[in-house]
Each structure stands twice: as structure tokens, then as C-alpha cells.
């Protein structure tokens, strides 16, 4: 992947450089660091023109066809909240801010700080201080950019183990009728799963295989993400599970909407399972002493409506549906439910897991990959 021609623009997009209220002037400043002469970019229209050329050059250098295809439609994209060249400029920055380009120094270089090129203060992962010297600021940025994915995973997991509310989680499971669910037992369960994930996926030089996998540990639904160069861990507790299966006709090749709709219909008819999920969610509210934790889906009608809505959106969303046909397995999460659809040679399965996320900082910015650095920030975003 070729990024040398856009290194400082990408660093800006990932918030290693300070954003002002004038994105055109910001781009002129950092595009010059990337080698553009000022006369080439001395108007907003010229900035837009050269950013488009640079974007296409980066796009054509992406070796992974799936990642490349994901960005092909972005060549002429625009954001809705800006007009003129700014609408295109912000769009490219948002693409660069995402996980398509790794935030590692060997790929995007390192920021150069001086009185004209300052860091973005207030990000979570790097404690830039206005009293730091420029050399200290650059050293902090370099330390972050040189951190391996293995080290970052370990950092996030250690903080997760410290911050997650295991005590209330154990109370919830015991309230739901399980016997002797202890804090220590839950901690061991989660840590053992993480250890197995790392053993299977760490490769050379501290890198992680590009995966996005969700593990059901019994009490937790854990998603590990290292796909497209990002690193993240999402954690939820499991409140209930529902599974359904239907035979698949031998003549069917690639269209499964009727079967999928029937599977979701079976879920909507499973009133006992739905009522158990409602009880579990009310138990969460009781243990947390927070009646407003679940604002919706605390009655049967709401959950049924959610199942029907998600079934319709899935079969009508061509991308998700095509991925199911291509892979034979596809999952998505929304509204406190995790859905998995699996196509077997003779059957199609639907698995629904009701989950809850509570008092768990892993989903807050400071424990997400790159935190403030990973996304374009500014008054217009």
C-alpha cells in the first residue's frame, strides 16, 4: 500500500495534527509537507483536484481486493454537511481516518511538530501537553505509532480486566438462577478466552492476523477485531440464547429469503424464550438499580418488532445478503441482540443471543482503537 505521498494528510486525518476551523488551509499546510508545491494547491479547487489524484493513487496501490473495492465508490464522494471543495476534502479525510490505512509509523511515517504544525490536543491515547517541547511531542507520537498490535491488544485487555464490573455481572447470573458464578470464575473465563485468541492469531513482529471474530465463552460474547489494521475488543454479557433450524431444499442455490424469514418468524413465535430475555433484562435493571437502562425491548411486542425489522433489513440489504451467500455464514449485532445465520449443506440455522453491555469502559473512547486519533474530529464532523 502506497501512502508516502499522503503521509502527513493521513496523520492529520487520524488527529496527530491539530485541526483548525479552515480545512482548506490545513490541507495546504500538510500537503506541502507531503511534497506539493504551494502554487499547485493555492486555491480550494486545486486542493480538491490534487487530493482526488492522491486518493486514486492510494486506492490503486491497495493489494487486498476487498479493501480496495470498499473504497472505489469514495473517489467522487462528498459529505452532506459541507459545500464545494470542502465537501470532497472532508470526505477523503474521513476515508483516511478509518482503518483502511494502519496507524503505524512504518506505513504513514511520523508527525513533524513545530510552531506551524502542532498536535491535536485532547486525544485520549496520547497525552500531548502544551508545555511539552516539540521533541517531546514527536517522541510521544512515535511511541504510539511504533506500538505493535500485540502490545495494544494486551494494553486494552489489561484495562478491560481492571475496569469491567465483574461483581455486578456475577450477581446478575446468580439472580438468573445459575449456581456459584463468582467474580474470579468470570475473570478466568474471559482471560482464558483472550489467551487462546492470542495464541491462535499472533504472527511475526507482534502483528495479529486480520480477523473479526466473536467468541461465546458461556457468559460473555467477546469480539476481537484486527481486520483492516485496526485493534479492538468488544465485550457483552449473555442474557439468553435462541436457536432455530430449517431444512434447505436441494434445488436452492443462492436465494434463502423465504427460509430466513421463516426462521425469524419462529423466533417471534417463541414466547417463552422472549419472556426469559425480558426477565433477564429486568434483572440487569434490578442489579444495577437503573430502571432506565433498557428503555426499549422490555415487553414482548418490542422484541417481536425488533426481530421482524432486522429480518427485513437483512434480506433487503444486498451487501449483507451477498456476504451470507458467499461465506455461508454471516452475523450482525443491533439492539442488544447478536444474530448469526449459517447455511449448511442441508439446512439453514439462525442463532440469536441477547446481550447486555454495562459499566464497561471498553466501549468508551479511551479503550477503543486509536480513540480520538482514529477518527476525524473538528467542528464540522
Secondary structure, DSSP 8 states (H G I E B T S, - for coil): ---GGGHHHHHHHTTSS---S-HHHHHHHHHHHTT--GGGSSSHHHHHHHHHHHHHHHHHH---HHHHHHHHTTTT---TT--THHHHHHHHHHHHHSTTS---HHHH-----BTTB---TT-SSS---TTS-HHHHHHHHHHHHT--HHHHHHHHHHHHHHHS-HHHHHHHHHHTT-S---HHHHHHHHHHHHHHHHHHHB-GGG-B-S-EEEEE-SSEEEEEE-GGG--EEEEEEEEEEEEEEEE--TT-SS--HHHHHHHHHHHHH-HHHHHHHHHHHHHHHHHHT-TTS--S--SHHHHHHHHHHHHHHHHH-HHHHHHHHHHSEEEEEETTEEEEEEE-SSEEEEEEEEEE--S-GGGSGGGSTTGGGGS--STT-
